[in-house]
Amino acid sequence: MYKDKDLEAFFKSEKHHYDDSKEFVSKVQEKLTYYHHYERLAQQLAAEKRHNRNLTIGFLGVSVVAIVLVLTLFELPIMQDICTWLSTVLQIKSIGYVLVCSILGGVFTLLGCSLTRLYYK
Amino acid sequence: MINFDEFVLEQQESLRRFLLSLCEGNQALADDLAQESFIKAYLAIHTFSSKSGCKTWLFKIAYNHFIDYRRKQQPSTTHIDVANVLPSSYTADGTFEHENLYRAIAHLSDQERAVTLLFYMEDKSVKEIATIMDAKEGAVKMQLSRAREHIRNFLKTQDNV
């Protein structure tokens, strides 16, 4: 007949012992190293994400400023002089406001974006 | 501050043994779970309070990890290798002697087996088991007595066969 004592004795006698403890510890260490490596990668990724977000905001900001600037230029009398000068240089009868403003806008945007990129580097 | 490597070295045997029995003798799986439990413990070291012992805290992490693993698993239809439930360096005679007991333990539920292993094999008190399994002491006592009863009933039916 089975008794509680038998169960106790059974578990005591069947206790498994390991002889690869050191290997086990080094496996845990190895996994921890991997974990730290991945953690570092994840941190880098998060930092890159933040950086990209800042860049996007910067680009958008610069583009808006460039558009405002171009729209302001439309109103300035100097624009007429620039257009006349450009027509002479390019030997075209007349050059439209829109084209000049687009070129200037593009130049401003490129300049602004380069500055933003330099700033966040 | 404890040295983590020393901590692993000290605790690994009992934890691996416990998980090995829970994993029905699947040594690779048990070792994987044990390693992951140690890493979880390392990462959660700031949550450790000396209220429960270090070992109890580690067993709690391991048990929860095992339960999570079991939940993710599809219900197993594979046959449990009875001899692997409790791995031992038994002799041929020893196997014969304990064969029915092995079978009885293999037929226990995960919770009952965990309670039985912690109580009899790892010499944990009911209070410690309750902390590990996140249960009340009364519930642990109940599971322990139910596990004993199941073993007894199983052995009785085996004797009658």
Boltz contact constraints between the chains, C-beta under 6 A:
constraints:
  - contact:
      token1: [A, 2]
      token2: [B, 152]
      max_distance: 6.0
  - contact:
      token1: [A, 2]
      token2: [B, 155]
      max_distance: 6.0
  - contact:
      token1: [A, 8]
      token2: [B, 120]
      max_distance: 6.0
  - contact:
      token1: [A, 10]
      token2: [B, 101]
      max_distance: 6.0
  - contact:
      token1: [A, 11]
      token2: [B, 120]
      max_distance: 6.0
  - contact:
      token1: [A, 11]
      token2: [B, 121]
      max_distance: 6.0
  - contact:
      token1: [A, 14]
      token2: [B, 86]
      max_distance: 6.0
  - contact:
      token1: [A, 14]
      token2: [B, 88]
      max_distance: 6.0
  - contact:
      token1: [A, 16]
      token2: [B, 17]
      max_distance: 6.0
  - contact:
      token1: [A, 16]
      token2: [B, 87]
      max_distance: 6.0
  - contact:
      token1: [A, 16]
      token2: [B, 88]
      max_distance: 6.0
  - contact:
      token1: [A, 18]
      token2: [B, 13]
      max_distance: 6.0
  - contact:
      token1: [A, 21]
      token2: [B, 9]
      max_distance: 6.0
  - contact:
      token1: [A, 21]
      token2: [B, 12]
      max_distance: 6.0
  - contact:
      token1: [A, 24]
      token2: [B, 12]
      max_distance: 6.0
  - contact:
      token1: [A, 25]
      token2: [B, 5]
      max_distance: 6.0
  - contact:
      token1: [A, 25]
      token2: [B, 8]
      max_distance: 6.0
  - contact:
      token1: [A, 25]
      token2: [B, 9]
      max_distance: 6.0
  - contact:
      token1: [A, 27]
      token2: [B, 35]
      max_distance: 6.0
  - contact:
      token1: [A, 28]
      token2: [B, 8]
      max_distance: 6.0
  - contact:
      token1: [A, 28]
      token2: [B, 35]
      max_distance: 6.0
  - contact:
      token1: [A, 28]
      token2: [B, 38]
      max_distance: 6.0
  - contact:
      token1: [A, 31]
      token2: [B, 35]
      max_distance: 6.0
  - contact:
      token1: [A, 31]
      token2: [B, 39]
      max_distance: 6.0
